[in-house]
Amino acid sequence: MDDLLSVASLHALIYCERLFYLEEVERIRVADAAVFAGRRMHVEEVAGPEEDGTWNRAQQLESDELGIRGSVDVLRRTNGQLIPYEHKRGRSAGTTKVREAWETDRIQVGAYAMLVENLFGQAVLEARVRYHADHVMVPVPVDDVLREQVRQAIRRARELSASVERPPVTNNERLCVRCSLAPVCLPEEARLGVDAEFRPIRLLPAHPDRMTLHVDEPGARIGRRNEQLLLQPKEGEDRAIPIVEVGSVVVHGFAQISTQALRLCADHDVSVHWMTGSGGLIGSLAPSAASAQRHLRQFAALRDDGKCLDLAKLVVGAKVEGQLRFLLRATRGSPRNETMTRSLQLIRQMLRMARRADNRETLLGYEGTAARAYFEVLPALHSEEVDERLRFGGRSRRPPSDRFNAALSYAYGMLYRQVLGAIVAVGLHPGMGFYHQPRSSAHTLALDLMELFRVPIVDMALIAAVNRRTFDAVEDFDELPGRVLLNASGRGKLIAVYERRLNDTWRHNIVGYSLSYARMIELEVRLLEKEWMGEGNLFARFRLR
C-alpha cells in the first residue's frame, strides 16, 4: 500500500490528536530548535553498542499488514533476542526510584517492535528507550496489551486521516507550551474563545522570524550566489543576503529577479511578489502547504449566506470604528469644527446601522457613507507645516490625482500583498471571501481582510509620515498628464514607513498580549479560520485605543 503511516506520527497522535492532524493530514511542519537538536542527536550521539551483542543502526522498516513504516534508531540482537532501541533527548517519566517510559514513547517503540516481528518472523519480548537528559535506559515489555494499544492508535490515526474536521484543542494546556505547531494551532486563543475569563499566554512569536526584501530601483537585479540572494543595484556594490533570513521578496516596477534566484526562493518557501510602479500587485510565487481540508472547511462555511453576512458585519464594524477612533484620537484636545463634528456623528450613526444590517448591499451602503465622511475630514489631521502639494484633498484613485493619494494607493497595494501572503501561508483560499464580490483579478478574501488594517497600518502611518515631512513634493513624485505617481525615491521612503509600521508592536486588546502588526495580520487570518471550526468569537474584535 502507498499510504503507510509513519511510526513517528503515532507518537504525535498519542501526544495530541490535533498535532497529528496538523502534521500528517494537513501536512504542516514547523522545525523548531528542539526538532533540529533531536536530529543532531540521532546523527551524532546514537552510535556504538551499550552492552554486549551485535547491533544495526537506523533500520528502515515497513509493513503493509500493519499499515505503518518507520526507521528504528537501533536494532540489536542480544542472546538471540531482537531488541529495538529508541533514543530521546528529554527525561524519562516516573520517579528517580522507578523510571518509566512516556506513553508516547511506549507506543512508538512498541510499533517498532511489531515491525521487527513482522519483518523477521520472530517475537520481540522487550524494547528499550534511552533518555539522554537523565542518562536512563528504560525497558518496555512488548506484551499483548502494548500490541493492542498500538493497533488502536493505528485505527484512530486512520479515522482522523479520513476526516475533514480538525480534532479539538487538547485539554492538557501544558502540552501546548512546548509544541512547535502552537503558532499554527493557537490553542490559547481557542480556549479564550470559549471562556472570556481565560488569560492566554502568547505562543505566537511577536515578530516574523524572517525579513521582507524590497527591490524598487529601476534596473536593479536579484541573482543567486550559493545559498544567498545577491542584490545587484544598477550602480554601487552588490549585497549578499542569506536566504534563511528572507521571508518574502517584493519586486517593484522594473527591477528583475533571475530564474536561479526564483528557484532558491521556491526551495526555501520564500514568496516572491511583483508590483507595478503604481502599487498594484501583478502576481506572486507563494509557497503554501497542502490545504485540501482547510479549503473544504472554508468552502462549506462560506456557502452559508448568513455566516458570510455575520463575518462581513464584523469586518465593517471594525473598519468603521477604527476610522472613528483615529479621528477622535487625532483631534483630542483640539477644538472640532462643524464639519468634523458632523462627520463624527455620521460615522457613529453608520456604525450603529452597520451592526443591524440584514443584507450585504445595505452594509456596503453604510460602509461607503462612513468612508466618505471619514475622508472628508482626514485633511484636518495634517499639521500646519505640511506642504500644500502633499495635503490630502479627497480620495482619488485609478489614477491618483495628487501626491497623498499616490502614496495612499501604493501603501494599500502593499497591504493587499501582505494580507494575500498571510492567507496563502495559513492555507486558506484567497479567492473565496465573504463580503466583496469577485471583480477583475483581485482576490476577494484578501480584499475582505485588508479592511481591518487600512486605518492602523496605512492611514495612521502615512498621515504621521507626511506631518513629519518625510516626503518631498518635488523629489519623491512624478507628475504625469492626469495622474501623480511615486518615483523611486518616494517608493523607497514609503516602503520604509510601511515596514516600520509593520514592525511596531501593539498590545492586542482581546487576546491581551503584544505582537507586531505583521503578526497581527497572520493572527487575524488564523482567527478567521477558527470562526468556522467552532473556536470563534475572537475574529475582527481588536480595536484601536
C-alpha positions, 0 to 999 in steps of 0.5 A: 500500500502507498499510504503507510503511516509513519511510526513517528506520527503515532507518537504525535497522535498519542501526544495530541490528536490535533498535532497529528492532524496538523502534521500528517493530514494537513501536512504542516511542519514547523522545525523548531530548535528542539526538532533540529537538536533531536536530529543532531542527536540521532546523527551524532550521539546514537552510535556504538553498542551499550552492552554486549551483542551485535547491533544495526543502526537506523533500520528502515522498516515497513509493513503493509499488514500493519499499515505503518513504516518507520526507521528504528534508531537501533536494532540489536540482537542480544542472546538471540533476542531482537531488541529495538532501541529508541533514543530521546533527548528529554527525561524519562517519566516516573520517579528517580526510584522507578523510571518509566517510559512516556506513553508516547514513547511506549507506543512508538517503540512498541510499533517498532517492535511489531515491525521487527516481528513482522519483518523477521518472523520472530517475537520481540519480548522487550524494547528499550528507550534511552533518555539522554537528559537523565542518562536512563535506559528504560525497558518496555515489555512488548506484551499483548496489551502494548500490541493492542494499544498500538493497533488502536492508535493505528485505527484512530490515526486512520479515522482522523486521516479520513476526516475533514474536521480538525480534532479539538484543542487538547485539554492538557494546556501544558502540552501546548507550551512546548509544541512547535505547531502552537503558532499554527494551532493557537490553542490559547486563543481557542480556549479564550474563545470559549471562556472570556475569563481565560488569560492566554499566554502568547505562543505566537512569536511577536515578530516574523522570524524572517525579513521582507526584501524590497527591490524598487530601483529601476534596473536593479537585479536579484541573482543567486550566489550559493545559498544567498540572494545577491542584490545587484543595484544598477550602480554601487556594490552588490549585497549578499543576503542569506536566504534563511533570513528572507521571508518574502521578496517584493519586486517593484516596477522594473527591477528583475529577479533571475530564474536561479534566484526564483528557484532558491526562493521556491526551495526555501518557501520564500514568496516572491511578489511583483508590483507595478510602479503604481502599487498594484500587485501583478502576481506572486510565487507563494509557497503554501502547504497542502490545504485540501481540508482547510479549503473544504472547511472554508468552502462549506462555511462560506456557502452559508449566506448568513455566516458570510453576512455575520463575518462581513458585519464584523469586518465593517464594524471594525473598519468603521470604528477604527476610522472613528477612533483615529479621528477622535484620537487625532483631534483630542484636545483640539477644538472640532469644527462643524464639519468634523463634528458632523462627520463624527456623528455620521460615522457613529450613526453608520456604525450603529446601522452597520451592526443591524444590517440584514443584507450585504448591499445595505452594509456596503451602503453604510460602509461607503457613507462612513468612508466618505465622511471619514475622508472628508475630514482626514485633511484636518489631521495634517499639521500646519507645516505640511506642504500644500502639494502633499495635503490630502484633498479627497480620495482619488484613485485609478489614477491618483490625482495628487501626491497623498493619494499616490502614496495612499494607493501604493501603501494599500497595494502593499497591504493587499500583498501582505494580507494575500501572503498571510492567507496563502501561508495559513492555507486558506483560499484567497479567492473565496471571501465573504463580503466583496464580490469577485471583480477583475483579478483581485482576490476577494478574501484578501480584499475582505481582510485588508479592511481591518488594517487600512486605518492602523497600518496605512492611514495612521502611518502615512498621515504621521509620515507626511506631518513629519515631512518625510516626503518631498513634493518635488523629489519623491513624485512624478507628475504625469498628464492626469495622474501623480505617481511615486518615483523611486525615491518616494517608493523607497521612503514609503516602503520604509514607513510601511515596514516600520509600521509593520514592525511596531508592536501593539498590545492586542486588546482581546487576546491581551498580549503584544505582537507586531502588526505583521503578526497581527495580520497572520493572527487575524487570518488564523482567527478567521479560520477558527470562526468556522471550526467552532473556536470563534468569537475572537475574529475582527474584535481588536480595536484601536485605543 
